[in-house]
Amino acid sequence: MSIEAHDIPGAIAIGIGAFPFFIMQPSFGLGIVASRTPKPTQARLKSLVTHTVFGIGLYVCALAVSCLLRAHA
């Protein structure tokens, strides 16, 4: 199995999907989509940016592992 360029949207979707907004933030007491924070828009943007970086990191890591596995095969 190899990682292709078209796989990046899936990795980013995992990083910025509904999980942070509808599971993580409410479980931390921040409300759905950070609605209970003093500055909800700022909290949402920070979450979006950090989870986008996380998704890109997932893609880069999967690409590196794929290259390593191909090199050893």
GISUL-V981903 format. One record per backbone hydrogen bond with DSSP energy under -1.0 kcal/mol. NH is the residue of the N-H (numbers start at 1). CO is the residue of the C=O. E is the energy in kcal/mol with one decimal. If there is no record, write none. Layout:
nh: <NH NH>
co: <CO CO>
e: <E E>
This chain:
nh: <7 8 11 12 13 14 15 16 17 22 23 24 25 27 28 29 30 33 34 35 36 37 43 44 45 46 47 48 49 50 51 52 53 54 55 56 57 58 59 60 61 62 63 64 65 66 67 68 69 70 71 72>
co: <4 5 7 8 9 10 11 12 13 18 19 19 20 23 24 26 25 21 31 32 30 34 39 40 41 42 43 44 45 46 47 48 49 50 51 52 53 54 55 56 57 58 59 60 61 62 63 64 65 66 67 68>
e: <-1.7 -1.2 -1.6 -2.6 -2.4 -1.8 -1.7 -2.3 -1.1 -3.1 -1.9 -2.2 -2.2 -1.6 -1.5 -1.4 -2.6 -2.2 -1.5 -1.1 -2.6 -1.3 -2.2 -2.6 -2.4 -2.5 -2.2 -2.6 -2.7 -2.7 -2.4 -1.7 -2.3 -1.9 -2.2 -2.3 -2.4 -2.2 -1.9 -2.6 -2.5 -2.5 -2.5 -2.3 -2.6 -2.3 -2.3 -2.4 -2.7 -2.2 -2.1 -1.5>
